[in-house]
Amino acid sequence: MANSLLKPYEALTAAAGDLTAMAELAAEDAAFEAEMEPALAKAEEQYSSFELQAMMSGKTDSANAIVTIKPGAGGTEACDWAEMLYRMYTRWAKDHDFEVEEQDLEPNQEAGIMSVTFKISGPYAYGYMQSEIGVHRLVRISPFGSGDTRQTSFAAVDVVPELDDTIEIVINEKELIMQTFSAGGPGGQHQNKTQSGVRLIHPSGVRAESRTERSQPKNYDNCIKLLKARLYAIEEQKRMGDIAQRYDAKGEIAFGSQIRSYVMQPYTLVREERDGIDVKNPAVMKVLDGDLDEFMHAYLRHMTAKRNKAAKK
């Protein structure tokens, strides 16, 4: 996506030219100084956005993102927490003019969801969303129980890039284990009566599910795409040398494995738990409403600094 960097660069260059012209006019007439303030603020915002995109130089950073959320320790609490995360990412995506397409959703009978897979489409969606890979921890007073005891819930977020035609992943479909199931859930009589849901299991153990389409072939195609994306992501992480940190670390979705904590009682705070990323925000409800930029940006800057340091050795 060369245009994804070229267009912001051209806009930034134009903004710099406008600011230079305004500065020259302001030097002759102080009345132009008031016009410079909003123009300068806009240029700073453009520069920050361009700087972040420049940090995303990976082969798939500019791709769409396929996100999967699954609850961990915490029972119904964790299922509700997984749904809260789904809402958070959906709001973040829409605030940034990205499109969200649900690909698979398994509701929990009591509350929340057992799992969800959805696609976020837009320039550098994967580049931004890769900061969210890992276990997320919630601390709050349970809305499902009595009393004022705090409950801790966990959910795992996995993100893979949607592959385009320039990246080829070969899968021998004869080696895949295919399982079909009724999509179920509230509503949708057609889905309840037919085995339209599809689950594919790769010999490596990697799996993909899709149940949102009305036809089994379409769900099968969705599974193949998701399976290829996951296999590619795993191979890339192996190549980068941090497969244990990015994938195996999500093996246990419980205490000690979280990348971020969202605390609602006895105080409010969202805190990064990863070494080297010092970000805290007490406005937990604002973050849960999709205000994630400071966390994503801090992660990108941290990883860029880490790569630059490694390159100098």
URCORGI-V857747 format. One record per residue. RES is the residue in three letters. SS is DSSP state (A for helix, B for strand, O for the rest). PHI is phi in whole degrees, -180 to 180 (* if undefined). Layout:
# URCORGI-V857747
RES/SS/PHI
RES/SS/PHI
This chain:
# URCORGI-V857747
MET/O/*
ALA/A/-61
ASN/A/-64
SER/A/-67
LEU/A/-99
LEU/A/-65
LYS/A/-64
PRO/A/-63
TYR/A/-65
GLU/A/-64
ALA/A/-66
LEU/A/-68
THR/A/-63
ALA/A/-65
ALA/A/-65
ALA/A/-65
GLY/A/-64
ASP/A/-64
LEU/A/-65
THR/A/-63
ALA/A/-64
MET/A/-65
ALA/A/-64
GLU/A/-66
LEU/A/-69
ALA/A/-66
ALA/A/-66
GLU/A/-95
ASP/O/-143
ALA/A/-62
ALA/A/-64
PHE/A/-80
GLU/A/-63
ALA/A/-62
GLU/A/-74
MET/A/-73
GLU/A/-61
PRO/A/-65
ALA/A/-66
LEU/A/-68
ALA/A/-62
LYS/A/-66
ALA/A/-64
GLU/A/-64
GLU/A/-65
GLN/A/-64
TYR/A/-65
SER/A/-60
SER/A/-65
PHE/A/-66
GLU/A/-60
LEU/A/-67
GLN/A/-64
ALA/A/-65
MET/A/-72
MET/O/-93
SER/O/-104
GLY/O/-67
LYS/O/-60
THR/O/-116
ASP/O/-60
SER/O/-83
ALA/O/-79
ASN/O/-67
ALA/B/-113
ILE/B/-108
VAL/B/-113
THR/B/-124
ILE/B/-122
LYS/B/-135
PRO/B/-73
GLY/O/-120
ALA/O/-63
GLY/O/132
GLY/O/61
THR/A/-60
GLU/A/-56
ALA/A/-68
CYS/A/-64
ASP/A/-67
TRP/A/-64
ALA/A/-61
GLU/A/-68
MET/A/-63
LEU/A/-65
TYR/A/-59
ARG/A/-63
MET/A/-61
TYR/A/-71
THR/A/-63
ARG/A/-68
TRP/A/-60
ALA/A/-61
LYS/A/-67
ASP/A/-65
HIS/O/-107
ASP/O/62
PHE/O/-92
GLU/B/-96
VAL/B/-119
GLU/B/-128
GLU/B/-72
GLN/B/-111
ASP/B/-158
LEU/B/-143
GLU/B/-117
PRO/B/-73
ASN/O/-92
GLN/O/-62
GLU/O/-83
ALA/O/-169
GLY/O/77
ILE/B/-133
MET/B/-83
SER/B/-171
VAL/B/-150
THR/B/-128
PHE/B/-146
LYS/B/-110
ILE/B/-108
SER/B/-108
GLY/O/161
PRO/O/-59
TYR/O/66
ALA/A/-60
TYR/A/-68
GLY/A/-57
TYR/A/-76
MET/A/-73
GLN/A/-64
SER/A/-68
GLU/A/-95
ILE/O/-66
GLY/B/139
VAL/B/-97
HIS/B/-113
ARG/B/-115
LEU/B/-119
VAL/B/-122
ARG/B/-162
ILE/B/-79
SER/O/-65
PRO/O/-82
PHE/O/-105
GLY/O/-120
SER/O/-106
GLY/O/90
ASP/O/-120
THR/O/-76
ARG/B/-74
GLN/B/-119
THR/B/-115
SER/B/-126
PHE/B/-132
ALA/B/-148
ALA/B/-105
VAL/B/-116
ASP/B/-121
VAL/B/-134
VAL/B/-131
PRO/B/-80
GLU/O/-77
LEU/O/-80
ASP/O/-103
ASP/O/-71
THR/O/-81
ILE/O/-117
GLU/O/-107
ILE/O/-117
VAL/O/-93
ILE/O/-123
ASN/O/-84
GLU/A/-64
LYS/A/-69
GLU/A/-86
LEU/O/-80
ILE/B/-92
MET/B/-109
GLN/B/-123
THR/B/-117
PHE/B/-158
SER/O/-74
ALA/O/-65
GLY/O/62
GLY/O/89
PRO/O/-68
GLY/O/74
GLY/O/68
GLN/A/-59
HIS/A/-61
GLN/A/-68
ASN/A/-70
LYS/A/-93
THR/O/-118
GLN/O/-85
SER/O/-85
GLY/B/-71
VAL/B/-130
ARG/B/-126
LEU/B/-116
ILE/B/-120
HIS/O/-79
PRO/O/-55
SER/O/-76
GLY/O/102
VAL/O/-68
ARG/B/-134
ALA/B/-146
GLU/B/-132
SER/B/-151
ARG/O/-141
THR/O/-82
GLU/O/-82
ARG/O/-75
SER/O/-109
GLN/A/-63
PRO/A/-59
LYS/A/-68
ASN/A/-65
TYR/A/-63
ASP/A/-61
ASN/A/-61
CYS/A/-63
ILE/A/-61
LYS/A/-62
LEU/A/-68
LEU/A/-63
LYS/A/-62
ALA/A/-64
ARG/A/-69
LEU/A/-64
TYR/A/-64
ALA/A/-62
ILE/A/-65
GLU/A/-64
GLU/A/-64
GLN/A/-69
LYS/A/-62
ARG/A/-64
MET/A/-80
GLY/O/87
ASP/O/-127
ILE/A/-59
ALA/A/-65
GLN/A/-74
ARG/A/-94
TYR/O/-118
ASP/A/-63
ALA/A/-64
LYS/A/-89
GLY/A/-61
GLU/O/-115
ILE/O/-93
ALA/O/-157
PHE/O/-55
GLY/O/86
SER/O/-112
GLN/B/-73
ILE/B/-97
ARG/B/-152
SER/B/-118
TYR/B/-118
VAL/B/-108
MET/O/-110
GLN/O/-146
PRO/O/-83
TYR/O/-135
THR/O/-113
LEU/B/-168
VAL/B/-111
ARG/B/-132
GLU/B/-72
GLU/O/-108
ARG/O/-82
ASP/O/-60
GLY/O/92
ILE/O/-117
ASP/O/-101
VAL/O/-130
LYS/B/-136
ASN/B/-142
PRO/O/-74
ALA/O/-84
VAL/A/-62
MET/A/-67
LYS/A/-66
VAL/A/-65
LEU/A/-66
ASP/O/-88
GLY/O/110
ASP/O/-84
LEU/O/-108
ASP/A/-56
GLU/A/-64
PHE/A/-74
MET/A/-65
HIS/A/-66
ALA/A/-63
TYR/A/-63
LEU/A/-62
ARG/A/-66
HIS/A/-64
MET/A/-69
THR/A/-65
ALA/A/-63
LYS/A/-65
ARG/A/-66
ASN/A/-64
LYS/A/-66
ALA/A/-67
ALA/A/-68
LYS/A/-78
LYS/O/-75
